[in-house]
Amino acid sequence: MALIGKIRRNSWFLIVMLALGMVAFLFMDMFGNGNSPFGGDPNTVGTIAGRQINIQEFEAKNTFRFGRNGGDTYAQKS
């Protein structure tokens, strides 16, 4: 009970900490590794084991694997 009372008395501190956490999360997302809206290669989807994956390569493999409709290409139809 004493802990709840302490939190109620210092609610401004809790609100400030939550606001700082949200701002830090947004900045981390904006200025993260290479995929930021302020730079980076727009044709790169991601990096796997140090190798950058190009958007065209990604789309080509997904189209082959899942077909153009997004379904399983090799599924038998009834």
C-alpha positions in Angstrom: 0.0 0.0 0.0 2.8 2.4 0.7 4.2 1.9 -2.8 0.9 2.9 -4.3 0.7 6.0 -2.2 4.2 7.0 -3.2 3.3 6.6 -6.9 0.2 8.7 -6.4 2.1 11.5 -4.7 4.8 11.5 -7.5 2.5 10.9 -10.5 4.2 13.8 -12.4 7.4 11.8 -12.3 5.7 8.8 -13.8 4.1 10.9 -16.6 7.5 12.5 -17.4 9.2 9.1 -17.6 6.5 7.7 -19.9 6.8 10.8 -22.2 10.6 10.5 -22.3 10.3 6.8 -23.1 7.9 7.5 -26.0 10.1 10.2 -27.4 13.2 8.0 -27.1 11.3 5.2 -29.0 10.4 7.5 -31.8 13.9 8.9 -32.2 15.3 5.3 -32.1 13.0 4.4 -34.9 13.7 7.4 -37.0 17.5 7.3 -36.7 18.0 3.5 -36.6 20.2 1.3 -38.8 20.0 2.2 -42.4 16.2 2.1 -42.8 15.6 5.6 -41.7 13.4 8.0 -43.6 16.3 10.4 -43.7 18.7 8.3 -45.7 19.7 4.8 -46.6 19.0 2.9 -49.8 15.3 2.8 -50.7 15.9 -0.4 -52.8 17.2 -2.4 -49.9 14.7 -4.5 -47.9 17.1 -5.7 -45.2 20.4 -7.3 -44.4 21.0 -11.0 -43.7 24.4 -12.1 -42.6 26.0 -8.9 -43.9 24.5 -9.3 -47.3 22.0 -6.6 -48.4 18.7 -7.9 -49.9 17.5 -5.9 -52.9 13.8 -5.3 -53.3 13.7 -6.8 -56.8 15.4 -10.0 -55.6 13.0 -10.2 -52.7 9.9 -9.8 -55.0 11.2 -12.3 -57.5 11.7 -15.0 -54.9 8.3 -14.3 -53.3 6.5 -14.3 -56.6 8.1 -17.7 -57.5 7.3 -19.2 -54.1 3.8 -17.9 -53.5 2.5 -17.0 -56.9 1.0 -13.7 -57.9 -2.2 -14.1 -55.8 -0.3 -14.7 -52.6 -1.5 -18.3 -52.4 0.5 -21.6 -52.5 1.4 -22.3 -56.2 1.7 -26.0 -55.7 -1.5 -26.6 -53.7 -4.0 -28.9 -55.4 -7.4 -27.5 -56.1 -10.5 -29.5 -55.5 
